[in-house]
């Protein structure tokens, strides 16, 4: 009995700590949050006395654990955190899930512990006492909703309270959008900036997930933008996106944002400005028409004279290529002689980036995710070249900017809201009359994009600042610390983590040794491996596959020693494909291994397609210095 009680209380304490960690309390820790830990502990102590309260705890806390991966990364649920999760495009969510997948193990572990607690506690018989029931109900409510009296409270950032308040704020924002989006009465057109401007067509290209430092026109060593490198126009080196995701960014760049009042004026937007200035407006998109995140831009597009979407459903309802927008664009520009503003919303470099290439063949070999990302930049350059070729013989102006960047690594790319380069995006301007290629070092906040756009369409208004113009860049005051929005409005200097662009993308794949084995081989319980996937490594070479995942020793949970690799078993034949160790701090965190033991749990093996067969069995393992081979059992 004593031993059972000790085990139960140990599980109570462990569960309370995991709840604090998983629900985001430790992300921005306050000393008073230790009280919340004791509240969780109290829920277990009183709640496990009776079967029906134990079931309530089991179900409720297990459901809460689904937030753990997000809470570990971003903290307690707030409006700014929930908006990217529920309003973002679905493929952004897929990219996000690829990053958090090992943090999901904490949720699984927590749920298992809850079942253990339930199974042990249900065998205990306790006399019914109202005090215990009332104590549980009080602590249970405080744990989920907090309590506040006369401006003093306990657990005021409780999970469900924060979630409900954030959801209400998001719904309110959507209602404000629906009411205000079409109301352009606040806009007063004061006249043209340049009465001699005879531009026929103005094109605004909205890029997706493009970082400035991967474009050779901004200094990237590989020639990813051969067309833009020599194009006549103005290229701004220093434009800072307003936010780290599509909705957070574009809602503050295509619409009038007021950081001081924490307000977005939905009726003041890029299309309403053009409409009130007498332009025909067109919206062409390779993104979705419904679903969270897509619907804001779809509703904006409905203000245009015409809107064309390649996809007829959600963001991921089709695999359309950006180039499919060109016939629609060509038709619009030849429709009539009226002055036009045409918006083109691209898929661009949206993760998973290798899938964005389609049939495009880059000018360099691809041997990593970073190579795929650089190739999408070259594809963007080709797309813009085709747009300008369609405009030949016409008087046009073109501006391009991207909504946000990405964290780009050798093995994968994803959103990292705490990464400086997530906000460093291109902004440039092409003009059929421009005679020079001008690079301009000027730091400008994305919050001011609407001002630049207003000058781009040659209108002076009461709600925009005409000093912000591509033609007046030398007169614009440099913004030393632009404002961004993540969780709240704050300066870009608050983002400290930086990531240099990966430049070694041109080397071809060197396939490691493949060796047939018939001796010096053992299947061992001393290590475990987990195969994450087997797939074509790079779109430009369908013969090269990769096997990737991780492996660890079972006793001390450390990375494998020796030469790691993959074992492929087929018809009683075994081959060993030498692999490469990979940096996997997520696996190290999962096992709780000390940092000094290293984080190289990852294994990736590249091999020829001829070795890939769905009937084959694949394992991870290693070869030691004596050429003895060890196959690790699958991780369970």
Order of alpha helices (4+ residues) and beta strands (2+ residues): alpha-alpha-alpha-alpha-alpha-alpha-alpha-alpha-beta-beta-alpha-beta-beta-alpha-beta-alpha-beta-beta-alpha-beta-alpha-beta-alpha-beta-alpha-beta-beta-beta-beta-beta-alpha-beta-beta-beta-beta-beta-beta-beta-beta-beta-alpha-beta-beta-beta
